[in-house]
Amino acid sequence: MSHLSNPTALSKRSAIAVFLVFAFAYFFSALIRAITATLSPTLTREFALNAGDLGLLAGGYFLGFSVTQLPLGAWLDKHGPKRVILGLLAVAVLGCLASSFATSFSALLAARILCGVGVSACLMAPLTGYRRWFDASTLMRANSWMLMTGSMGMVASTLPVQWMLPIFGWRVLFVALAALIAVAMALIAWQVPRWETSTPEAEPANARPSYAPVWQHPYFRKMAPIGFFCYGGLVAMQTLWVAPWLINVAKYSALQAASGLFWINVSMLCTFWLWGMINPWLVKRGFNADRLITYGLPLSFLFLAIIIIAGTRLTESSGALWALYCMSCTFVALAQPAVGMAFSPALAGRALSAYNLVIFAGIFVVQWGIGLAIDGFKAFGLTEIQALQSAMGLFLLCGVTSYFYFLGIKSHNQSF
């Protein structure tokens, strides 16, 4: 971090403290996001859910998350990360408590939506702060390591949750999550600095925040479809549909599926750690996000195609193939900080939140859409396995189409 080039940069000690408290909150955000996959057998049994219900339940989190993204960007630019994240995390506490007391599918869905609203700033708030407080290479590293922290949360949502279920039950787990989020709020209130609104690049105090410069920016439009289908699809697979595939196609037990998810998320954790280590080196040598996505993202299509075509023939290696798919999808995660760097710090909150809206809208659509497609294919007489394969095939087609759109749109990102 250079204080000469960036007068708002934090000292190294303050930057580490700010990163750690934000990462602590994001850990639990990711755990809550992914816990539905591990709990899916229990919730399906307790609430008599079909595939469409399960997809809607998991997608409810992302629906709540998406609803807040546009106002969130304006709030972050105006009020700063600290005030915004503290207000929203209070909603997350209520959502976790509501989940633990839900006695019907509709009540559980409403609680999931509340959870999504409550943790909706857990990545955007720190990234908005980092855009002002960190230089370009440090920002890319911080983004990758925030995602690594999210992978830690997803790891915690697999085997550890599966082990605790018989002892405590899923309702007690949500009460514990509410308490831990309250601890995160206290740490953020203590360590995160105030937001200075009088910086040189800040908009006038009476200016009405507008998303027009974001929506109209050619670089944002270039990145939007791959964010929707490829990045959103990655999270949709990781947080829901990998588990049903492992159970129904690969014939894993619930514990084996949780173990598979555990190792998938460990592999993601290691991948994001590696991205954080090499990103500053890549930036200095001209390997920008566009170039890396162009050459790396097709690997994910290859691995997903192998998974779909192999079906029940590669059941023993199904977990490893899903891990390779998820790891190869991380190339598209570079798009998010690159979008932020394409805009001035005064627009960073809106740019990042708008792109996050694209991603999480994609997660919701893919999660629910695959569930509806499975039910639809089964209604036409396909077996459970054939329906899953067909639904995944449609998803793969959407991802490939979005990639070719990305290749076909010419734009130049001046900032990164």
Buried (B, 14 or more C-beta within 10 A) or exposed (E): BEEEEBEBBBEEEBBEBBBEBBBBBBBBBBBBBBBBBBBBBBBBEEBEBEBBBBBBBBBBBBBBBBBBBBEBBBBBBBBBBBBBBBBBBBBBBBBBBBBBEBEEBEBBBBBBBBBBBBBBBBBBBBBBBBBBBBBBBBBBBBBBBBBBBBBBBBBBBBBBBBEBBEEEEBEEBBBEBBEBBBEBBEBBEEBBBEBEEEEEEBBEEEEEBEBEEBEEBEBBBBBBBBBBBBBBBBBBBBBBBBBBBBBBBBEBEBEBBBBBBBBBBBBBBEBBBBBBEBBBEBBEEEBBBBEBBBEBBBBBBEBBBBBBEBBEEBBEBBBBBBBBBBBBBBBBBBBBBBBBBBBBBBBBBBBBBBBBBBBBBBBBBBBBBBBBBBBBBBEEEBEBBBBBBBBBBBBBEBBBEBBEBBEEBEBEBEEB
